[in-house]
Amino acid sequence: QDSFLERPPEHQPAAPSTAAAMAALLAPCFCRLRLARGRLPRLLRVEAPAPPSGRCARWNSTEAAEFATERPLSERRGVWAERRAARDLRTDRREMNPRQHRERDVANASNGDREFAKATQEERMLCGEIRKLSRQRRWQEALHLLAEKPDSGPFVISAVLDACTKALQQQAAWQLFEDMPVKTAPAFNSMITMQGWLRRAQAAEQLLDRMRQSSIEPDYVTYTAMITVYGAVQEPEKALGVLDVMKAEGQPISLVTYGAAMSACARAGDKEKTWGLFEAMQEVNLAPELNHFNSLIVSCSRSRDEAKALEALALLRSRGLAPDNIMYTALVGCIPVEEPFHQLAVGKAEGILKDMKASAVAPDAHAYNAVLRVAASVGDAGRFDGVLAEMGSGGFQPNQGTALGQAEL
């Protein structure tokens, strides 16, 4: 237990005034969490680095290279935090919320859903408030609510733990988890999911072992989280192995599970397996949604198979669906940049931006960064500066993804 709690900090601490104020607020809650030795300020560290700020102008190569190579773990967290923050603001992609899929089929209720049914009305209301804070990454306020209810049951603690994991607050999450008097399936699932975001497959496997040792049987939510973990570390064979275990155990396999498996294969550039899963889900009468088509396109990015990506886009439109900016951004990543195609690459990428605007799909910072990476890959500094200026005129500041493109250029 102390091996988790005594890890050296990886980020700068919060301002002393903030830590002191929060320590006073949270002291009643964490008296039982063995924080008397000064762990509370560490619990409150903000672990997600802020994106770089400044005018939308081309960074000099030295600054960009230093930014792109400095503290790679922090950089990776920052890039993913930016992408997740952009995703959280979206309201048009319902399939991104696994809970909504579970609520559509009561028969497929997870272990956590069944346990939550035993909660009192007061606990349910408190959990609902904590979930709202969790979606907004307001983990400190979730901890404050727990401090006001020191006798809260495992359902409330699990909800607060979920808020900490979603905000990637590792130390707070581990301390809360280790000191839970009764560990629940949702608590294990939240911790496993966080390991996926941090790309720590071994830690996720250890949590799964501990879950079984605690006589808590993994359900389809747990297995889907494990598939996501293996996808994050690009081990598609293990991800598909988990899918096989689910089938052998008779676990329900939902759109979310197929989406996680397709994403795992797509990230590894395995087009054949990604398309095979796409066909398999339709054989069991599951209608693909935007994220499944997005995985088809992403699977073509490593090989720069633009033709296959356009085939997926045409298939999407034939089903009466329209691409969004996430899909357009993935399509940019499929444009070939090697000779003899490099002279046309930037023009194609800029054409996708124009198509987005013509379709009333607003490009975001990630779409511009994708085009910038194409310009950087072919060494076209002039077009890079032009797209960067257009990005600034659209109200988007350079972020960590922009720095990576600048460093490549």
TIZA-139527 format. One line per field, with one value per residue (C-alpha): residue in one letter; x, y negated, z. Coordinates in steps of 0.05 Angstrom, whole numbers. Layout:
res <- c(A  ...) $
east <- c(X  ...) $
north <- c(Y  ...) $
up <- c(Z  ...) $
end
This chain:
res <- c(Q  D  S  F  L  E  R  P  P  E  H  Q  P  A  A  P  S  T  A  A  A  M  A  A  L  L  A  P  C  F  C  R  L  R  L  A  R  G  R  L  P  R  L  L  R  V  E  A  P  A  P  P  S  G  R  C  A  R  W  N  S  T  E  A  A  E  F  A  T  E  R  P  L  S  E  R  R  G  V  W  A  E  R  R  A  A  R  D  L  R  T  D  R  R  E  M  N  P  R  Q  H  R  E  R  D  V  A  N  A  S  N  G  D  R  E  F  A  K  A  T  Q  E  E  R  M  L  C  G  E  I  R  K  L  S  R  Q  R  R  W  Q  E  A  L  H  L  L  A  E  K  P  D  S  G  P  F  V  I  S  A  V  L  D  A  C  T  K  A  L  Q  Q  Q  A  A  W  Q  L  F  E  D  M  P  V  K  T  A  P  A  F  N  S  M  I  T  M  Q  G  W  L  R  R  A  Q  A  A  E  Q  L  L  D  R  M  R  Q  S  S  I  E  P  D  Y  V  T  Y  T  A  M  I  T  V  Y  G  A  V  Q  E  P  E  K  A  L  G  V  L  D  V  M  K  A  E  G  Q  P  I  S  L  V  T  Y  G  A  A  M  S  A  C  A  R  A  G  D  K  E  K  T  W  G  L  F  E  A  M  Q  E  V  N  L  A  P  E  L  N  H  F  N  S  L  I  V  S  C  S  R  S  R  D  E  A  K  A  L  E  A  L  A  L  L  R  S  R  G  L  A  P  D  N  I  M  Y  T  A  L  V  G  C  I  P  V  E  E  P  F  H  Q  L  A  V  G  K  A  E  G  I  L  K  D  M  K  A  S  A  V  A  P  D  A  H  A  Y  N  A  V  L  R  V  A  A  S  V  G  D  A  G  R  F  D  G  V  L  A  E  M  G  S  G  G  F  Q  P  N  Q  G  T  A  L  G  Q  A  E  L) $
east <- c(0  55  88  31  24  97  112  155  112  115  86  92  49  -11  -2  9  -51  -96  -69  -77  -148  -168  -132  -177  -239  -221  -191  -255  -261  -190  -176  -187  -143  -77  -60  -32  39  28  -2  -62  -23  2  -69  -88  -34  -61  -28  -51  -3  -34  -28  22  -5  16  1  -15  53  103  146  220  246  288  229  184  235  247  173  161  217  213  180  148  99  72  69  30  -19  -27  -43  -93  -123  -133  -168  -211  -230  -252  -291  -326  -353  -387  -462  -472  -438  -482  -443  -384  -423  -423  -474  -526  -515  -525  -589  -618  -617  -636  -620  -548  -541  -470  -449  -441  -511  -540  -501  -523  -596  -585  -564  -610  -646  -599  -538  -567  -578  -508  -478  -516  -486  -416  -423  -439  -375  -338  -359  -331  -266  -282  -251  -234  -307  -326  -277  -308  -377  -347  -317  -386  -411  -356  -402  -417  -424  -383  -429  -413  -338  -337  -368  -316  -262  -289  -283  -210  -193  -228  -185  -123  -108  -69  -47  -116  -148  -99  -105  -181  -182  -134  -171  -241  -269  -309  -283  -336  -338  -345  -284  -241  -270  -252  -181  -171  -198  -148  -91  -113  -110  -40  -21  -3  -27  10  -22  -91  -77  -57  -122  -161  -125  -141  -213  -219  -182  -234  -289  -315  -329  -309  -368  -373  -355  -290  -273  -288  -242  -187  -197  -188  -124  -94  -115  -79  -13  -25  -32  -92  -82  -92  -153  -183  -166  -209  -265  -259  -264  -327  -358  -338  -368  -432  -420  -462  -421  -447  -433  -384  -346  -341  -320  -264  -240  -242  -204  -151  -139  -143  -90  -44  -58  -91  -142  -162  -182  -216  -259  -272  -300  -342  -374  -381  -421  -470  -479  -508  -553  -514  -518  -450  -445  -397  -341  -341  -333  -279  -240  -244  -211  -159  -139  -116  -73  -11  -6  -31  -84  -125  -167  -190  -206  -248  -284  -303  -326  -370  -399  -416  -453  -490  -521  -548  -495  -452  -379  -360  -295  -266  -275  -249  -188  -175  -182  -126  -81  -91  -63  3  62  119  144  115  51  83  71  -4  -8  -18  -68  -110  -107  -128  -183  -211  -213  -253  -300  -311  -330  -374  -411  -421  -372  -328  -254  -224  -152  -140  -163  -115  -59  -71  -62  -1  30  20  55  111  119  132  175  129  144  104  40  52  53  -9  -50  -23  -47  -115  -118  -105  -158  -207  -194  -150  -86  -26  -26  18  -4  18  86  96  83  130  185  177  182) $
north <- c(0  -49  -35  -71  -126  -144  -150  -212  -267  -276  -345  -412  -420  -464  -534  -531  -575  -529  -466  -495  -517  -450  -414  -449  -430  -358  -341  -311  -263  -238  -228  -154  -155  -159  -228  -254  -251  -308  -269  -315  -368  -312  -287  -354  -359  -378  -327  -350  -403  -465  -473  -525  -595  -653  -687  -645  -652  -601  -578  -575  -504  -503  -520  -470  -415  -426  -427  -363  -323  -350  -303  -255  -226  -295  -312  -250  -264  -335  -315  -263  -312  -362  -309  -285  -356  -369  -304  -321  -385  -347  -334  -301  -234  -195  -131  -160  -150  -76  -87  -106  -40  -2  -40  -20  54  68  142  123  87  89  112  39  23  80  57  -15  9  24  -48  -93  -151  -200  -163  -162  -237  -249  -203  -240  -306  -275  -248  -318  -342  -282  -299  -369  -343  -380  -326  -372  -390  -316  -304  -362  -330  -266  -306  -332  -260  -222  -162  -153  -82  -48  -74  -147  -133  -96  -157  -203  -155  -157  -233  -228  -176  -216  -276  -231  -247  -184  -196  -217  -158  -106  -132  -132  -63  -31  -58  -37  8  46  45  48  69  -4  -22  31  11  -62  -44  2  -51  -102  -53  -51  -126  -124  -64  -19  49  87  45  59  133  131  95  149  202  166  160  235  247  202  249  196  226  182  162  135  65  92  131  72  30  82  82  7  14  62  16  -42  -3  25  98  118  193  187  142  195  248  211  209  284  293  251  295  358  332  310  237  186  154  84  30  0  66  74  2  13  75  40  -19  28  60  -7  -39  18  7  75  60  132  145  77  89  160  135  85  141  186  134  127  202  198  141  84  21  -14  -86  -142  -117  -50  -82  -127  -64  -40  -104  -105  -34  -62  -118  -78  -51  -117  -79  -137  -96  -48  -107  -139  -73  -75  -147  -128  -70  -118  -165  -107  -93  -163  -186  -248  -253  -299  -335  -274  -233  -288  -294  -219  -223  -275  -225  -176  -222  -193  -240  -200  -208  -213  -236  -288  -346  -335  -319  -389  -408  -347  -362  -434  -408  -367  -430  -464  -405  -408  -481  -470  -415  -462  -421  -469  -448  -446  -452  -378  -383  -440  -402  -343  -388  -420  -351  -336  -402  -386  -315  -341  -399  -455  -511  -563  -522  -505  -579  -591  -537  -561  -631  -604  -565  -630  -668  -614  -629  -568  -575  -530  -470  -410  -377  -440  -436  -365  -386  -445  -400  -353  -411) $
up <- c(0  18  -49  -81  -29  -24  -98  -114  -144  -220  -224  -189  -127  -124  -96  -20  -7  -47  -15  54  42  13  70  120  80  71  138  167  108  105  179  166  104  143  117  182  155  106  48  39  -1  -46  -54  -82  -135  -203  -249  -317  -346  -375  -451  -475  -485  -528  -593  -654  -686  -709  -651  -663  -673  -609  -564  -598  -596  -522  -508  -548  -515  -444  -393  -444  -394  -377  -450  -465  -409  -434  -505  -482  -433  -490  -532  -475  -457  -529  -529  -464  -495  -550  -547  -615  -602  -554  -566  -526  -462  -443  -388  -439  -475  -410  -394  -462  -441  -369  -380  -390  -324  -298  -229  -210  -234  -192  -131  -140  -140  -65  -49  -9  -42  -8  -34  -104  -103  -77  -129  -183  -160  -157  -228  -254  -221  -250  -321  -311  -280  -215  -171  -113  -104  -106  -49  -11  -17  11  68  86  89  127  138  64  38  -17  -72  -57  -47  -114  -147  -118  -138  -209  -208  -187  -241  -296  -276  -277  -204  -190  -118  -96  -132  -104  -33  -36  -67  -19  41  18  73  20  -51  -105  -178  -201  -159  -193  -261  -251  -230  -290  -337  -310  -323  -395  -401  -371  -415  -357  -378  -323  -268  -300  -300  -227  -210  -247  -207  -142  -163  -171  -106  -72  -98  -145  -213  -273  -316  -386  -362  -332  -394  -439  -396  -405  -480  -478  -437  -488  -544  -511  -509  -579  -561  -604  -595  -520  -532  -578  -526  -475  -526  -534  -458  -457  -510  -473  -408  -442  -426  -465  -520  -534  -584  -534  -528  -604  -608  -558  -595  -663  -634  -606  -674  -710  -666  -683  -757  -766  -821  -831  -759  -753  -813  -790  -724  -762  -801  -739  -701  -758  -760  -689  -710  -678  -720  -724  -700  -716  -672  -706  -774  -744  -724  -796  -819  -763  -782  -849  -820  -804  -875  -904  -943  -966  -1014  -960  -914  -968  -976  -902  -910  -970  -930  -873  -920  -952  -884  -879  -829  -835  -815  -758  -743  -708  -771  -817  -772  -777  -852  -855  -821  -878  -932  -960  -949  -980  -1051  -1103  -1066  -1020  -1068  -1065  -991  -962  -1015  -998  -924  -936  -981  -924  -881  -936  -941  -866  -868  -930  -891  -832  -791  -752  -749  -680  -656  -668  -741  -753  -718  -765  -825  -793  -784  -858  -876  -827  -855  -925  -900  -927  -878  -917  -917  -844  -826  -868  -833  -766  -781  -802  -737  -699  -737  -718  -644  -629  -591  -605  -558  -545  -610  -647  -613  -637  -709  -702  -674  -733  -782) $
end
